[in-house]
Every structure is written in C-alpha cells, then in structure tokens.
Amino acid sequence: MESNSRAFAADVLVQVVGEQKTLTFALESILPKIPRENDRAFVQALCYGVMRWYWRLDYLLGLLTRKPIKDLDLRMLALLGLYQLKYTRVKPHAAVAETVSAARRKAWAKPLLNGILRTYLREQPTLETRLEEKAAVAEAHPEWLVSELQRDWPDRYAEILRQNNLAPPLVLRVNRLAISREDYLEQLAQGGIPASASPVGESGVVLESPMPVEGLPGFAKGWISVQDGAAQLAAPLLELKPGLRVLDVCAAPGGKLMHILEACPDLKDVVAIDISPERVARIHDNLARAGLNAKVLAADAANPEAWWDGQAFDRILLDAPCSATGVIRRHPDIKVLRKPGDLAGLLESQRRILDAAWSMLAPGGLLLYATCSILRQENEVRIAEFLKTHSDAVDAPIEAAWGEAVSHGRQILTGDRGMDGFYYARIAKPC
C-alpha cells in the first residue's frame, strides 16, 4: 500500500497545484478511498509537508532538471520524493523506490524520477547551499508574500516566516456551559492526554500533541470545539449582555458563533450568515453537536436587502474575507493558492461587507471587525479608511495584554503566545 499512498498523495497535490482546490477539499476527496487509517495519516502528512515546503522543493526540483517537468503527476511525485528525503525519517532507499513505483502506468517517467531523486542524494550538500541564496526559497514562501511581510513588519517578518513553517498546536475551546476548563483538564489527565490551559482567555486548552478530536472526552457531547486561542478572543471583545441582538457575518464554520452562544446564553436573538450553502451546513452540524441554537442563513452579507428584516443589531461580528496569511501554519496551501492579484478583490469585498454591516448596527451598538490576516492593508488601513468615510463611526480601542496596538485595533502576529495571526478592531456607533 505504501507506493499507492504516494500515488494518492500525488493525486491530492495535483488538485491543489493544478486545479487550485484547497488542501482540505482535496484530502476530503481522496482519503475516503484509502482503507487503512495509518495510510490515510501518511498521505495527509506527506501532503501537508509538501505544501509547507513547496516553494523550496519546487526550486530544488528546478536545480535537478534541465527543463521544467510538464507532466503534473510526475512533478508532484518528484516533490513528494524530495520531501521524504529532506524532511522525513523514511529511509532513502525506500523513499526512492516507493516514489518511483507510484508512477504506476507511466513507465517512461520512472527512470527520470529515479534519476532526480538519486542525484539529490549524491549532491545534497551543494544543492542545499544553493537553496539558502534567496530568502523566499530558504523560507519556502512566494516572493510577493515575503515582500509584503518585509514592508509591513520589517523587524518581525523573519520570525513570521519561521513560525509559518512550524506545525501548529491543537487548541480547544471548552464549552463552559457544559464543563469548567479545570474539570476538562482533569478529564484529559485521567485519559493520559497531556494538556495545559491556554495562556490567553478563559476557555482555551492546548494539547501537547495533536490527536483526532473524535477521541477526546466529550467531543460528541459538545464539551469542546477546535479553535485557536486568537479566534477565542472574539466573543469576549463583543462585550455581550443578556437581551442583545447579535449578528455573526461570514460565520462558517461556526466556531465564534458557538462561543457567542456559550458566553451569553440569554441573548435576545442571534443571527448568523454565510454566503456558501455548503459552509452553512457545517454551521448547522456544529450547532447540533453542541446543542446550541441560532438563526442561520445562506446569504450575501453585502446585500442585506435580500435577507435582513430591518431590525438593527446591538452587536455585529464581522469575520471578514481575507488573505488568511495569519493561518498559513494551519493551511500551508495558502502559500500556493493565494496570488498577489487576489488582494484587490478581497479589499473590495471587505469594504462592501463592512459598509453593509454598519448599516445594520443600532445606535449605541458595537461592531467587531476581525481577520486572520497579518497584512496591514486588510486590517488597520481598512479600518482607517472606514472611519474616514463614516462620520458616525468611532474607534473603540482594545486594551489587552495580547497582541500589539496598531493605529486602529490590535494585531496578533503568527506565533505570538502560541496563537495564529489575527487582527481585531472595534467600531462603536454613538447614540
């Protein structure tokens, strides 16, 4: 099955690189075809590894070939082979033999693939030296993103790049309606699962080692949800109180929505919208697992006339569409899928949705703008432009021990106190 595992992994990577599918989507389409759990885990690890180091591996492949490999299946197998030789404990002879075998019916490709991998083994020290000549290649990021980070965070960008290439921790949010964090940590300890309280927030638990969440105590009962510590900051920042009407914009998959419902069970109304019907289905699934209720709609946030009942909201959470540059360590395919030309469209979407959300906020209300981006133009610059064009909007500063204050709001950079990169800003509408 091992050679087949590499063939399955190549199929996943072809979907990501060739068809621009997300790694999550591609894996979900392939993993059910693999009968053994160990093989599924191996395929997933290979795919995440190649995506994490794609820009380094692809440059390395260019050094090993006289001309680019046009056959995408073969190119992905070559990257898989190089990844195993460089970054895993798979024995070199097995990595080469099994990867070449995975070429299956493409007999013509096997000698070429074998030659590439064996040449790397012979010339590894020299080749590795050449990989350090360019910062973008050395840190396995696209050049445009390195340039953006250098501009925005000249003193921090090197650490951001390093953090992006580290495997992230598995962080849980404890549903304190069901169980206290202390009691849940005790449950984990009794099950032999090492974990600790998150250094930020009151509900977070960090596992020492990742594991399938289905095997964790109380997952099926809604005791816990997977949510990074940075995302867990949203609900407290809304300053929720009983009787308020709350809107969650771009709510899928529902983690922040669930936290809102858990943090203040006596809200008057909670409405959640997302433009994708498929993603809305995930919200319903997550709410059902936790035994929580909200009005969930598949709707366009930028077009409230099509779905809004005209009743203003006291609190609005806008988790805006963004480049997702703060969660690259969790979704390394972002480094391959995101293109510099995408930013203009994202900025326009943010502007339109923010304007629409503002029109639904009641006087005396509070809007929380959030992204999982670390690019200033999507964050503090976006809020500065909004405040400049809306005379009824007031910056409501966030006083906190996490992140760092920027011109508007607070920015968490990837890895700060173990968290994903995230941005928050609060905007108040005076009475």
ZAMAR-922942 format. One line per 4 residues: number of its first residue (from 0); for each residue x, y, z of C-alpha. Coordinates in pm, 1 decimal. Layout:
N
NUM = X Y Z  ...
end
This chain:
431
0 = 0.0 0.0 0.0  294.2 238.5 58.7  354.2 308.1 -311.1  -20.6 355.0 -354.1
4 = -11.0 600.0 -63.3  236.3 813.7 -254.5  18.4 792.4 -564.8  -281.9 905.9 -360.3
8 = -74.4 1191.9 -218.4  25.4 1295.5 -570.6  -343.3 1296.9 -669.0  -417.4 1534.6 -379.2
12 = -132.1 1767.2 -474.1  -241.9 1774.1 -839.0  -580.3 1901.1 -723.5  -420.1 2177.1 -517.1
16 = -148.0 2290.9 -757.8  -318.2 2213.5 -1087.1  -685.3 2271.3 -1007.6  -646.1 2533.2 -730.8
20 = -852.0 2329.8 -482.9  -783.8 2377.9 -114.2  -578.9 2109.0 55.9  -870.1 2038.0 289.1
24 = -1107.7 1982.0 -3.6  -857.6 1768.3 -195.1  -784.9 1547.7 105.2  -1155.6 1502.0 173.9
28 = -1199.3 1376.7 -182.3  -912.1 1126.0 -161.6  -877.9 999.8 196.7  -1207.1 801.6 198.0
32 = -1063.5 590.7 -86.1  -780.0 470.4 142.1  -890.0 180.6 363.3  -620.2 181.3 632.3
36 = -602.9 456.6 892.7  -222.2 452.7 902.2  -206.9 502.9 526.1  -454.9 790.6 545.1
40 = -240.3 956.7 810.9  71.7 901.9 598.9  -90.2 1058.5 291.5  -208.7 1356.8 492.4
44 = 134.9 1409.6 645.7  301.7 1393.4 303.5  61.0 1644.1 152.6  90.1 1892.0 437.1
48 = 467.3 1857.7 428.2  496.8 1922.3 55.2  264.5 2222.3 79.5  457.9 2363.0 374.4
52 = 788.5 2341.9 188.5  654.2 2373.3 -166.8  847.9 2682.0 -273.2  1174.4 2532.4 -150.9
56 = 1108.3 2190.5 -301.5  994.6 2333.7 -633.8  1309.8 2544.9 -661.0  1517.0 2239.6 -573.5
60 = 1344.4 2039.9 -846.1  1435.2 2313.6 -1092.1  1800.6 2272.2 -998.9  1775.9 1898.9 -1064.3
64 = 1616.0 1915.1 -1410.0  1731.9 2066.2 -1735.4  1382.6 2186.4 -1822.9  1054.9 2209.3 -1630.0
68 = 853.0 1889.6 -1593.6  524.2 1948.4 -1773.2  352.8 1631.7 -1651.9  190.4 1745.2 -1326.4
72 = 156.0 1395.3 -1179.9  527.1 1336.6 -1228.8  619.6 1677.1 -1088.0  415.1 1615.2 -773.8
76 = 573.8 1272.0 -728.9  917.8 1432.3 -761.3  827.6 1685.9 -490.8  696.4 1405.0 -271.0
80 = 1020.7 1213.7 -313.9  1234.5 1517.4 -235.0  1021.7 1596.6 68.6  1068.4 1246.8 208.3
84 = 1444.6 1256.6 154.0  1485.1 1601.1 309.2  1224.5 1621.9 585.6  1116.0 1275.2 696.4
88 = 1266.2 967.7 858.4  1168.0 744.2 568.7  1479.5 550.5 469.8  1627.5 697.5 149.9
92 = 1621.8 370.9 -46.8  1254.4 320.1 46.7  1162.2 679.0 -34.4  1317.8 650.0 -379.8
96 = 1189.2 302.7 -462.3  832.3 357.2 -341.1  802.4 700.8 -501.7  926.7 569.0 -836.3
100 = 686.4 276.1 -806.9  400.0 521.4 -752.8  443.0 641.2 -1112.1  233.0 331.0 -1191.1
104 = 146.8 311.9 -1560.6  384.3 589.7 -1664.4  680.4 360.4 -1726.7  858.6 630.6 -1924.7
108 = 863.8 851.8 -1614.5  1026.5 605.9 -1377.1  1388.3 645.0 -1496.1  1355.2 1023.6 -1486.4
112 = 1208.0 1020.5 -1136.4  1470.5 775.4 -1015.1  1747.6 990.7 -1160.7  1617.3 1310.5 -998.1
116 = 1597.9 1158.9 -651.7  1932.1 980.4 -668.0  2103.5 1291.8 -798.8  1968.3 1481.7 -500.0
120 = 2110.5 1219.2 -263.5  2452.9 1243.4 -428.9  2464.8 1622.7 -444.5  2261.5 1712.5 -138.7
124 = 2516.6 1937.2 41.5  2581.7 2150.7 -267.2  2214.1 2177.1 -355.2  2112.9 2272.0 -2.7
128 = 2367.7 2553.7 -4.0  2210.5 2695.5 -318.4  1867.4 2690.8 -156.4  1987.3 2942.5 102.6
132 = 2077.4 3205.7 -154.8  1724.7 3351.3 -176.0  1523.7 3437.8 134.9  1192.2 3338.8 -23.0
136 = 1329.5 2998.5 -126.4  1509.1 2940.1 202.2  1188.5 3006.1 397.8  959.4 2837.9 143.2
140 = 732.9 3135.7 71.2  631.9 3306.0 -254.2  838.4 3616.6 -320.0  537.6 3851.0 -327.1
144 = 436.2 3746.8 24.3  788.7 3787.9 160.6  792.9 4139.5 14.2  456.7 4223.4 175.5
148 = 573.3 4099.3 514.8  905.6 4281.6 488.0  719.6 4604.2 415.4  460.3 4563.6 691.6
152 = 680.2 4407.6 961.1  1045.7 4490.0 883.1  1163.9 4384.8 1230.5  937.4 4082.1 1264.2
156 = 900.0 3926.9 919.4  1180.5 3671.4 959.9  1013.7 3528.2 1270.1  675.4 3528.1 1095.6
160 = 822.2 3322.6 809.5  976.2 3080.3 1058.3  651.3 3044.6 1250.2  457.6 2981.3 929.0
164 = 666.9 2669.3 869.9  607.7 2519.5 1213.7  330.9 2270.7 1283.7  61.1 2448.3 1488.3
168 = -65.8 2329.2 1826.6  -408.1 2170.4 1861.5  -611.4 2417.3 2066.9  -957.5 2350.0 2208.8
172 = -1224.7 2580.8 2342.1  -1408.8 2437.0 2640.2  -1785.0 2495.1 2644.1  -1812.4 2628.6 2996.9
176 = -2190.1 2581.7 2990.1  -2115.0 2209.5 2994.5  -1790.6 2178.7 3195.4  -1527.8 2405.1 3350.3
180 = -1184.0 2426.6 3196.5  -1029.7 2289.4 3515.9  -1260.2 1987.2 3514.3  -1193.7 1925.2 3147.3
184 = -817.8 1936.5 3201.0  -870.0 1677.5 3474.1  -1065.9 1460.5 3228.7  -775.9 1479.6 2984.7
188 = -525.4 1395.3 3256.4  -728.3 1090.0 3358.2  -724.6 980.3 2993.7  -346.7 1017.5 2971.2
192 = -369.7 1315.5 2734.3  -114.4 1586.0 2828.5  -260.8 1936.3 2800.5  -245.4 2280.0 2960.2
196 = -457.6 2591.3 2991.2  -412.2 2843.7 2710.7  -212.6 3148.8 2823.4  -481.3 3374.2 2671.0
200 = -852.5 3365.9 2751.0  -1058.3 3163.3 2995.8  -1171.8 2869.9 2782.2  -867.2 2753.4 2585.8
204 = -685.3 2422.2 2626.7  -364.7 2339.2 2439.4  -285.2 1974.5 2373.5  77.9 1872.0 2398.8
208 = 40.0 1652.4 2089.0  -227.7 1660.6 1818.2  -475.8 1375.3 1803.7  -811.2 1304.4 1635.3
212 = -1070.5 1520.2 1810.9  -1328.4 1242.2 1793.5  -1120.7 1057.5 2052.8  -1125.1 1343.6 2302.6
216 = -1354.8 1331.8 2607.3  -1692.4 1494.4 2545.7  -1634.7 1598.4 2184.0  -1954.7 1432.6 2061.7
220 = -2144.6 1593.4 2351.6  -2030.8 1944.7 2261.6  -1798.1 1991.3 2557.8  -1521.1 2117.5 2333.2
224 = -1457.3 2263.3 1990.9  -1134.2 2305.8 1798.1  -1048.9 2675.9 1792.1  -718.9 2860.3 1807.6
228 = -661.1 3092.0 2101.1  -666.9 3400.7 1877.7  -1013.0 3315.6 1745.4  -1133.5 3263.5 2102.6
232 = -1081.9 3634.6 2171.9  -1375.2 3742.6 1952.4  -1666.7 3666.1 2184.6  -1521.6 3849.6 2489.3
236 = -1442.1 4155.0 2274.6  -1811.5 4188.2 2184.6  -1899.2 4272.7 2547.2  -2214.5 4060.4 2533.0
240 = -2508.1 4115.9 2767.5  -2845.9 3945.7 2808.2  -3115.9 4081.4 2580.6  -2887.7 4198.5 2299.7
244 = -2947.1 4121.7 1933.0  -2632.0 3980.9 1770.5  -2528.2 3923.4 1408.2  -2236.9 3699.6 1305.6
248 = -2127.8 3784.1 949.6  -1927.2 3531.4 744.2  -1993.6 3287.0 1026.7  -1884.0 2949.8 887.2
252 = -1779.3 2705.6 1015.4  -1937.9 2842.1 1332.1  -1667.9 2839.0 1599.2  -1706.0 3204.5 1700.8
256 = -2085.1 3173.4 1678.8  -2081.1 2881.9 1920.2  -1856.9 3077.9 2156.5  -2100.5 3371.6 2147.4
260 = -2389.5 3140.8 2239.0  -2188.1 2973.9 2514.1  -2060.6 3303.1 2657.5  -2404.6 3463.6 2692.0
264 = -2698.5 3220.7 2675.1  -2958.1 3494.8 2738.7  -2912.3 3696.4 2421.0  -3238.5 3807.9 2260.9
268 = -3159.8 3696.9 1904.8  -2854.2 3555.2 1733.6  -2841.0 3553.8 1354.5  -2553.1 3403.3 1155.8
272 = -2497.6 3432.4 782.3  -2255.0 3290.7 531.8  -2267.3 3311.0 154.4  -2186.4 2941.6 98.8
276 = -2471.5 2689.5 145.3  -2213.8 2412.8 194.3  -2043.7 2606.8 469.7  -2378.7 2691.4 627.7
280 = -2441.5 2317.0 652.6  -2124.1 2292.4 861.6  -2256.5 2562.3 1095.3  -2574.1 2360.7 1147.7
284 = -2369.1 2045.5 1216.0  -2153.3 2219.4 1474.5  -2450.1 2380.3 1649.5  -2631.0 2046.8 1663.0
288 = -2328.6 1873.2 1815.7  -2311.8 2134.4 2091.4  -2687.8 2156.5 2143.5  -2692.5 2528.2 2056.1
292 = -2944.0 2728.8 1852.8  -2924.7 3032.8 1628.1  -3094.1 3156.8 1313.1  -2854.2 3056.7 1034.3
296 = -2893.9 3183.6 677.6  -2713.8 3126.7 348.8  -2697.8 3490.2 241.7  -2476.0 3758.8 91.4
300 = -2355.7 3987.5 369.1  -2302.5 4269.1 119.8  -2668.7 4259.3 13.8  -2876.5 4280.8 335.1
304 = -3188.5 4390.6 144.6  -3226.8 4029.3 30.7  -3246.6 3876.5 380.2  -3244.8 4133.6 664.7
308 = -3573.2 4200.1 847.1  -3482.7 4563.4 916.8  -3433.7 4520.1 1291.6  -3098.5 4665.8 1393.7
312 = -2838.1 4460.6 1579.7  -2669.2 4565.6 1904.0  -2354.0 4367.1 1831.0  -2206.9 4259.1 1498.9
316 = -1912.0 4029.1 1449.0  -1765.5 4064.6 1100.9  -1509.8 3792.5 1036.5  -1410.6 3945.7 704.4
320 = -1288.0 3754.8 398.5  -912.5 3798.9 382.3  -580.7 3662.3 258.1  -563.9 3422.8 557.8
324 = -192.4 3499.7 588.5  -216.7 3457.9 965.1  -313.7 3090.0 947.1  -57.1 2963.4 697.2
328 = 88.4 2727.1 955.3  -252.6 2551.5 968.7  -321.7 2579.4 595.6  14.3 2577.7 416.3
332 = -159.5 2552.4 78.1  -236.6 2924.5 120.0  123.4 2988.4 13.9  48.5 2818.1 -317.1
336 = -313.9 2916.7 -376.0  -303.8 3283.3 -276.1  -185.2 3517.4 -552.4  -88.2 3885.5 -518.3
340 = -370.8 3981.0 -753.6  -622.6 3836.8 -506.6  -573.3 4122.2 -260.2  -759.6 4384.5 -464.8
344 = -1071.6 4169.4 -477.3  -1050.0 4086.6 -107.6  -1012.7 4452.3 -13.4  -1320.1 4541.1 -217.9
348 = -1519.2 4260.0 -55.7  -1414.1 4381.7 287.7  -1524.4 4736.3 204.1  -1865.0 4629.0 72.1
352 = -1940.1 4391.6 360.0  -1822.6 4637.0 624.3  -2042.0 4911.8 480.0  -2342.1 4676.7 469.1
356 = -2285.1 4550.0 823.8  -2256.0 4904.9 953.6  -2598.7 4987.9 810.4  -2749.2 4713.5 1029.9
360 = -2587.5 4825.4 1357.3  -2810.1 5001.7 1609.9  -2712.8 5337.1 1763.3  -2516.4 5256.1 2078.3
364 = -2403.0 4930.7 1918.1  -2059.0 4780.2 1867.3  -1909.7 4618.1 1556.7  -1608.9 4388.4 1589.2
368 = -1402.4 4359.0 1270.5  -1178.6 4052.5 1256.6  -946.6 3888.4 1006.1  -696.6 3604.7 1014.7
372 = -457.0 3823.9 815.9  -131.4 3988.9 914.1  -126.5 4232.7 620.5  -183.3 4591.0 728.4
376 = -388.9 4688.5 422.5  -656.6 4435.3 519.6  -657.6 4542.0 881.2  -566.6 4878.6 1031.2
380 = -559.3 5051.3 689.7  -905.0 4915.0 610.6  -1041.3 5045.4 941.3  -873.0 5384.9 898.2
384 = -1038.7 5424.3 558.6  -1375.6 5321.4 702.8  -1355.1 5571.9 987.4  -1258.9 5844.3 742.9
388 = -1568.0 5784.2 529.0  -1821.9 5723.8 809.6  -1878.3 6024.5 1034.1  -2100.0 5819.0 1266.6
392 = -1825.1 5565.6 1340.0  -1592.3 5587.5 1640.7  -1282.3 5379.7 1706.3  -1331.7 5184.2 2030.8
396 = -977.4 5093.9 2141.0  -897.1 4746.5 2268.4  -699.1 4734.9 2590.8  -539.6 4392.4 2620.4
400 = -225.4 4205.4 2719.9  -217.6 4010.7 2392.0  -104.2 4125.1 2051.3  17.1 4475.9 1986.9
404 = -163.7 4804.7 1945.1  -155.9 4940.5 1589.2  -308.3 5261.8 1454.0  -655.4 5107.3 1493.5
408 = -722.9 4781.7 1677.1  -475.5 4515.3 1784.3  -265.2 4280.6 1572.1  -154.3 3931.4 1672.6
412 = 139.1 3807.3 1466.5  173.1 3437.3 1396.1  320.1 3254.1 1693.0  262.3 3530.5 1949.6
416 = 185.4 3343.2 2273.1  132.4 3035.6 2059.1  -156.7 3188.1 1861.8  -240.3 3221.9 1495.6
420 = -202.4 3558.8 1326.4  -520.8 3759.3 1382.9  -648.4 4116.6 1380.3  -929.4 4279.6 1576.0
424 = -1075.9 4628.7 1571.5  -1389.3 4759.4 1743.0  -1605.7 5035.5 1598.1  -1881.7 5198.4 1801.9
428 = -2190.9 5379.2 1671.0  -2283.6 5655.8 1918.5  -2647.5 5704.2 2016.6
end
